[in-house]
Amino acid sequence: MATTTAPHSTSTELNRQATMMQAIVQDRYGSADALEFQAVAQPQIGDDEVLVRVHAAGVQIGDWHVMTGQPYLMRIMGFGFRAPKARVRGMDVAGIVAAVGQNVTGFQVGDEVFGTGDGSFAEYARARANKLAPKPANLTFAQAATLPTSAWVALQALRNAGGIKPGQKVLIVGASGGVGIFAVQLAKSFGADVTGVCSTTKMDMVRSIGADHVIDYTHEDFNRGRQRYDLILDMVGNHSLAQLRRALTPRGTLVLVGGEGGGRLIGGVGRSLRALVVSPFVNQRLRMLLALANTADLQKLKELTEAGQVTPVIDRTYPLSEGPAAVRYLHEGHPRGKIVITVRDADRRSAHENNG
Ligand SMILES: NC(=O)c1ccc[n+]([C@@H]2O[C@H](COP(=O)([O-])OP(=O)(O)OC[C@H]3O[C@@H](n4cnc5c(N)ncnc54)[C@H](OP(=O)(O)O)[C@@H]3O)[C@@H](O)[C@H]2O)c1
């Protein structure tokens, strides 16, 4: 049984009292209409876990996948066959440590942290200690909550799968999306010449975060131009492997990060598996990405953020009670930056001030 310590209650009290909190919960798969704002019991933490008093939660496409249960493959992978196993939605989090499990040595009550956990669309969330890091000192909680999944996916795609090098020509397909915003900035921090692909209304934003060149996908297909790229990150999934390979240099690297095509059953996995099969037989490197959270990468993102090389872009913030609207907007609203749920009033105010 986990031992916990909390600022205003002993561990025994914390575990005995089913202290209630507000959260966004769901009992069936479906659209954002399946989400409800409800009072539920605060989570209990395990020996390697941290209880985070949530200040802000980042909304990302993974939340939409868990909400809908699509692609169906993820239900078989353990998210719950008929309904989501975990009732409280949300993963990405920034907040203050409220309690720590008995094996946790790196954090103590009162530390400001960011990372990923279980059920961050709530007043309290639990997170494994190895998926958290100290919050960047120069960011608000709302800004810090935008980083976790999107930014480490971008980092691992460029550095681990892509082997990015200074001076390379890098193409970011989906440059205006959650992952793309960070991929553009991180590729610049690695010294690359960056081209971002996005829609017309987002070109200025993609330029403003550092892209050297921007292609408007509504007017031009990068695949039909003469330019060849050393590294392509594809977050969209609407080009075939052959089309993407045509835009690569003869020894270039393609990293398939995601894409919402491919059908309800397996999503974009089919294209990624084809890339793995083809790669050994061609000079180009074709990679799929399976990004995993870890403290070292969060720490790296903290350093880059504090050095001014990565700056979060927030489109909208929503109060916790409007969590369903936040997820709906992420999927249907074509956001111009990240969506954040602010759980404490002060964070909502500071998020608005920082966004102008
Ligand atoms: N491999 C992994 O470990 C991993 C981890 C996390 C996420 N992912 C996947 O990565 C993908 C991207 O995630 P995300 O959070 O960045 O999603 P997102 O925020 O929904 O961004 C998608 C972006 O793609 C843009 N877009 C749509 N059609 C386009 C086109 N033809 N060309 C260029 N851009 C286009 C959209 O812009 P408009 O709104 O202007 O159309 C939007 O900005 C998702 O499929 C997600 O599941 C994979």
The ligand as an SDF file (V2000), in Angstrom:
LIG
                    3D

 48 52  0  0  0  0  0  0  0  0999 V2000
    3.7410    8.4270  -32.8080 N   0  0  0  0  0  0  0  0  0  0  0  0
    3.4330    8.8790  -31.6090 C   0  0  0  0  0  0  0  0  0  0  0  0
    3.9810    8.4420  -30.5720 O   0  0  0  0  0  0  0  0  0  0  0  0
    2.4070    9.9970  -31.5110 C   0  0  0  0  0  0  0  0  0  0  0  0
    2.2620   10.7160  -30.3160 C   0  0  0  0  0  0  0  0  0  0  0  0
    1.3580   11.7850  -30.2860 C   0  0  0  0  0  0  0  0  0  0  0  0
    0.5900   12.0710  -31.4080 C   0  0  0  0  0  0  0  0  0  0  0  0
    0.7260   11.3100  -32.5260 N   0  0  0  0  0  0  0  0  0  0  0  0
   -0.0780   11.5910  -33.7280 C   0  0  0  0  0  0  0  0  0  0  0  0
    0.4550   12.7050  -34.4100 O   0  0  0  0  0  0  0  0  0  0  0  0
   -0.5690   13.3090  -35.1920 C   0  0  0  0  0  0  0  0  0  0  0  0
   -0.5140   14.8120  -35.0590 C   0  0  0  0  0  0  0  0  0  0  0  0
   -0.8360   15.1700  -33.7210 O   0  0  0  0  0  0  0  0  0  0  0  0
   -1.1290   16.6870  -33.3760 P   0  0  0  0  0  0  0  0  0  0  0  0
   -1.3420   16.7500  -31.9120 O   0  0  0  0  0  0  0  0  0  0  0  0
   -0.1020   17.5600  -33.9900 O   0  0  0  0  0  0  0  0  0  0  0  0
   -2.5320   16.8720  -34.1220 O   0  0  0  0  0  0  0  0  0  0  0  0
   -3.3210   18.2290  -34.4290 P   0  0  0  0  0  0  0  0  0  0  0  0
   -3.0430   19.2220  -33.3640 O   0  0  0  0  0  0  0  0  0  0  0  0
   -4.7160   17.8190  -34.7100 O   0  0  0  0  0  0  0  0  0  0  0  0
   -2.6280   18.7990  -35.7460 O   0  0  0  0  0  0  0  0  0  0  0  0
   -2.8780   18.3450  -37.0180 C   0  0  0  0  0  0  0  0  0  0  0  0
   -2.4810   19.5030  -37.9450 C   0  0  0  0  0  0  0  0  0  0  0  0
   -2.4280   19.0370  -39.2650 O   0  0  0  0  0  0  0  0  0  0  0  0
   -2.8590   20.1040  -40.0970 C   0  0  0  0  0  0  0  0  0  0  0  0
   -3.2330   19.5840  -41.4030 N   0  0  0  0  0  0  0  0  0  0  0  0
   -4.4000   19.0330  -41.8000 C   0  0  0  0  0  0  0  0  0  0  0  0
   -4.3010   18.6560  -43.0910 N   0  0  0  0  0  0  0  0  0  0  0  0
   -3.0480   18.9720  -43.4940 C   0  0  0  0  0  0  0  0  0  0  0  0
   -2.3400   18.8260  -44.7240 C   0  0  0  0  0  0  0  0  0  0  0  0
   -2.9040   18.2800  -45.7950 N   0  0  0  0  0  0  0  0  0  0  0  0
   -1.0500   19.2470  -44.7710 N   0  0  0  0  0  0  0  0  0  0  0  0
   -0.4600   19.8080  -43.7020 C   0  0  0  0  0  0  0  0  0  0  0  0
   -1.0850   19.9860  -42.5130 N   0  0  0  0  0  0  0  0  0  0  0  0
   -2.3630   19.5650  -42.4170 C   0  0  0  0  0  0  0  0  0  0  0  0
   -3.9840   20.7580  -39.3310 C   0  0  0  0  0  0  0  0  0  0  0  0
   -4.1170   22.1050  -39.7790 O   0  0  0  0  0  0  0  0  0  0  0  0
   -5.5320   22.6900  -40.2340 P   0  0  0  0  0  0  0  0  0  0  0  0
   -6.3910   22.7470  -38.9900 O   0  0  0  0  0  0  0  0  0  0  0  0
   -5.2070   24.0510  -40.7610 O   0  0  0  0  0  0  0  0  0  0  0  0
   -6.0830   21.7920  -41.2920 O   0  0  0  0  0  0  0  0  0  0  0  0
   -3.4610   20.6630  -37.8960 C   0  0  0  0  0  0  0  0  0  0  0  0
   -2.7680   21.8330  -37.5650 O   0  0  0  0  0  0  0  0  0  0  0  0
   -1.8940   12.6860  -34.7220 C   0  0  0  0  0  0  0  0  0  0  0  0
   -2.3310   11.7650  -35.6920 O   0  0  0  0  0  0  0  0  0  0  0  0
   -1.5190   11.9770  -33.4350 C   0  0  0  0  0  0  0  0  0  0  0  0
   -2.3230   10.8460  -33.2090 O   0  0  0  0  0  0  0  0  0  0  0  0
    1.6140   10.2960  -32.6050 C   0  0  0  0  0  0  0  0  0  0  0  0
  1  2  1  0
  2  3  2  0
  2  4  1  0
  4  5  1  0
  4 48  2  0
  5  6  2  0
  6  7  1  0
  7  8  2  0
  8  9  1  0
  8 48  1  0
  9 10  1  0
  9 46  1  0
 10 11  1  0
 11 12  1  0
 11 44  1  0
 12 13  1  0
 13 14  1  0
 14 15  2  0
 14 16  1  0
 14 17  1  0
 17 18  1  0
 18 19  2  0
 18 20  1  0
 18 21  1  0
 21 22  1  0
 22 23  1  0
 23 24  1  0
 23 42  1  0
 24 25  1  0
 25 26  1  0
 25 36  1  0
 26 27  1  0
 26 35  1  0
 27 28  2  0
 28 29  1  0
 29 30  1  0
 29 35  2  0
 30 31  1  0
 30 32  2  0
 32 33  1  0
 33 34  2  0
 34 35  1  0
 36 37  1  0
 36 42  1  0
 37 38  1  0
 38 39  2  0
 38 40  1  0
 38 41  1  0
 42 43  1  0
 44 45  1  0
 44 46  1  0
 46 47  1  0
M  CHG  2   8   1  16  -1
M  END
$$$$
